[in-house]
Every structure is written in structure tokens, then in C-alpha cells.
Amino acid sequence: MKSARLLLPLALTCATPAVAQTTTTLYGIIDAGVNYLSNYGGKGSWSMDTGLLSPNLFGLRGSEALGNDMKAVFTLEGQFAADNGASVGPLFGRQAYVGLSSQSWGTLTLGKQYDFSFDMLGPGRYGPSFPMIGLYNLRLGPFGGLGVPGMPGGAMDFDGVAGAKRVDNSVKFTSANYGGLTFGALYGFGEQPGSMGQGRTYSAGLSYARGPFALTAAITDARNAAINNGNDGIRTWGLGGRYQLGGAVLNALYTNTRNTFTGGSVQVAQVGTTLPVAASTTLLLDYQYQWANATLNKVHAHQASATLGYALSKRTDAYAALVYQRAGGAPGATAWIAGMNGPSDGKTQTLVRVGMRHMF
């Protein structure tokens, strides 16, 4: 991916002897396409939707060399809708942090950041194939009873693998790579007077990658003001891994997510592969089974998807995707593919999408 490098204003660098040691990079992703959804409230629908294979992002990241293997780092990142140009959330609602980094010990940052359920079970599990993972490959289904605050259907990205929610007011440490082993921990302050526990988040993860093999693990416990006045929340732990076999990359994931107040929980078992099928052409196949406990009426969902991508250049690709979900386990359980505007009125829902994406 090419990046535009911008010199910082002279006012910020006049006191620094080596201006070349300070860089700021502008980067982003724009994804747009046309969808056909087989069942949305009982009817088929056509739409032009954006940010499904990748979120539409723009951001700034930078660093300044401080000497002695130390540098200052920052990231400011926002999300937008490419169909109308509107901001999705605050200006820098995806990430906003500053910190220190060293090749010998790691990175310490403060601000709004991803937790380790995303870092380790998302990009950490997929490795280089992660850019092919669309929002529609992730969680929603008939699990609204889980009660994930602020998420569509009460279940969108309930295990955090999509990174749909980040952690405000957080301090995060990610280690350097020690012979393939990396680890980290995050703490998000609830900032409630008189209580350190209300609304707080903790997260930790580790990854070991060696040759064609990688294994990752993470746990995140996020208390939320909407759940028992901030004394309970959503707790997720998971294990993932990948193995490269020739040109193919196989991946697997297990997650367990629980509402610590109601006791409702959902487990996910997922397997997939990324296959190079021709020059500049990659096929991603994915299957997942999601199932809830008795508190959530033992609803479940099967979901299978295929995404075919063609690289027009290093920064631009076109793709086609097919996703099918079937829900069941209880009367009234309805399918709902992640990223779609609403649920079906029955057990099944199918998505067909054709789109393109540009990265800068």
C-alpha cells in the first residue's frame, strides 16, 4: 500500500535537529458495492452499500524518533459512509491515541483503541489474508437477547472480532516480538466517581507465530452503563489459529461470549481458507456455527460465505461475495447477516454483493 508522507508544519519541528526523523502518514480505505438481499422483512431488496468488505476509513499516523531506540507514535482514525460522505460517529471515532514505542520492549499507548479480541483473533489470526475479511463474515444472527449495548440487533460483533467497538479512556501495552511470541494488555477506565469498577474494560491477548503456523488467544471483559448500572457487561474469550499449506491459508476460531448480568451466552466455531485461484485472484471460503445457551432459548445459526477478489493493482481490487445464513433452534428465530440493514422474517437470508475497494 502506498502512503502519502506529509512534512509536519515548521512550527512543530523547528526545535528538532533532524526533521526527517519525524513523519506523518495519511492513509485510508474506500469500499463500495451493490447488494441483493433475499429477505429483508419478507422482501428482496437492492441497495448500494459501503464499508462492508472493509470499513471506509481515513486516518493519520505518525512517529518521531526520540533516540535510544525510542519513538513517539500517534494515530487519529475516523470512519465515513462513501454513499453520502457522512461521518460514521465522531471525527476520530475509530482510533485516537498517543504513546511511546521501542523495538526492544514494545508499545505503550493512551486513548481510544482496539482491544485484544480484535487484535489477536482478527488480524492476528488471519495474518496477511485479513484484508479479505468482510463485515458480513462476522456476527449478528438471532442473538439479540444477548443484549450487546449500542450494537444493531443487540448482537452485532458480539465477540469483538470485527473491532466494531473500541475502548475509550484506555491504556494499552503491546510487547515486542520475542521469537514469534507477542502479548499485551489493555485497561479502560470507567471514570465513574467513587468506583474503579463501574464501566471499566480489561483485555489481554497473546500470539505465537512461527513459519506457517500461528496460534492466538484473547479475553475481553467490558462493563457497560446499560448493563446493571455499569457493574456488569459482555465478557468474551477466544482461541484462534492459522496454518499455511502451500498457497492456501487455513484458519480456525472459537469464541465464548457471555452477558455477565443475565447469564445469556453464545459460542462460535468458525473455519475458513484463503486460496489463490489464479493470477491476482483470491477466494475466501468461510463457515461458522453459532449457538446460544438455554437463557437465550438455544437459538443457533449456520452461516457460509464465499468471497472472490481480483487485484486490479496493489491498491485497488474488485470482488464478489455470496453469503447464506440459516437460523433455528426456537420458534421465531430469524436470520440476520452482519452488516445488513435488518433481519429476515424467517429462518434464512442470502446476500449477493459485487463491489470494489481502493486503499491509499
Salt bridges, closest charged atoms under 4 A:
ASP31 OD2 - ARG353 NH2 3.42
ASP119 OD2 - LYS172 NZ 2.53
ASP159 OD2 - ARG139 NE 2.72
ASP168 OD1 - LYS112 NZ 2.51
ASP221 OD1 - ARG200 NH1 2.99
ASP221 OD2 - ARG235 NE 2.58
ASP317 OD2 - ARG357 NH2 2.65
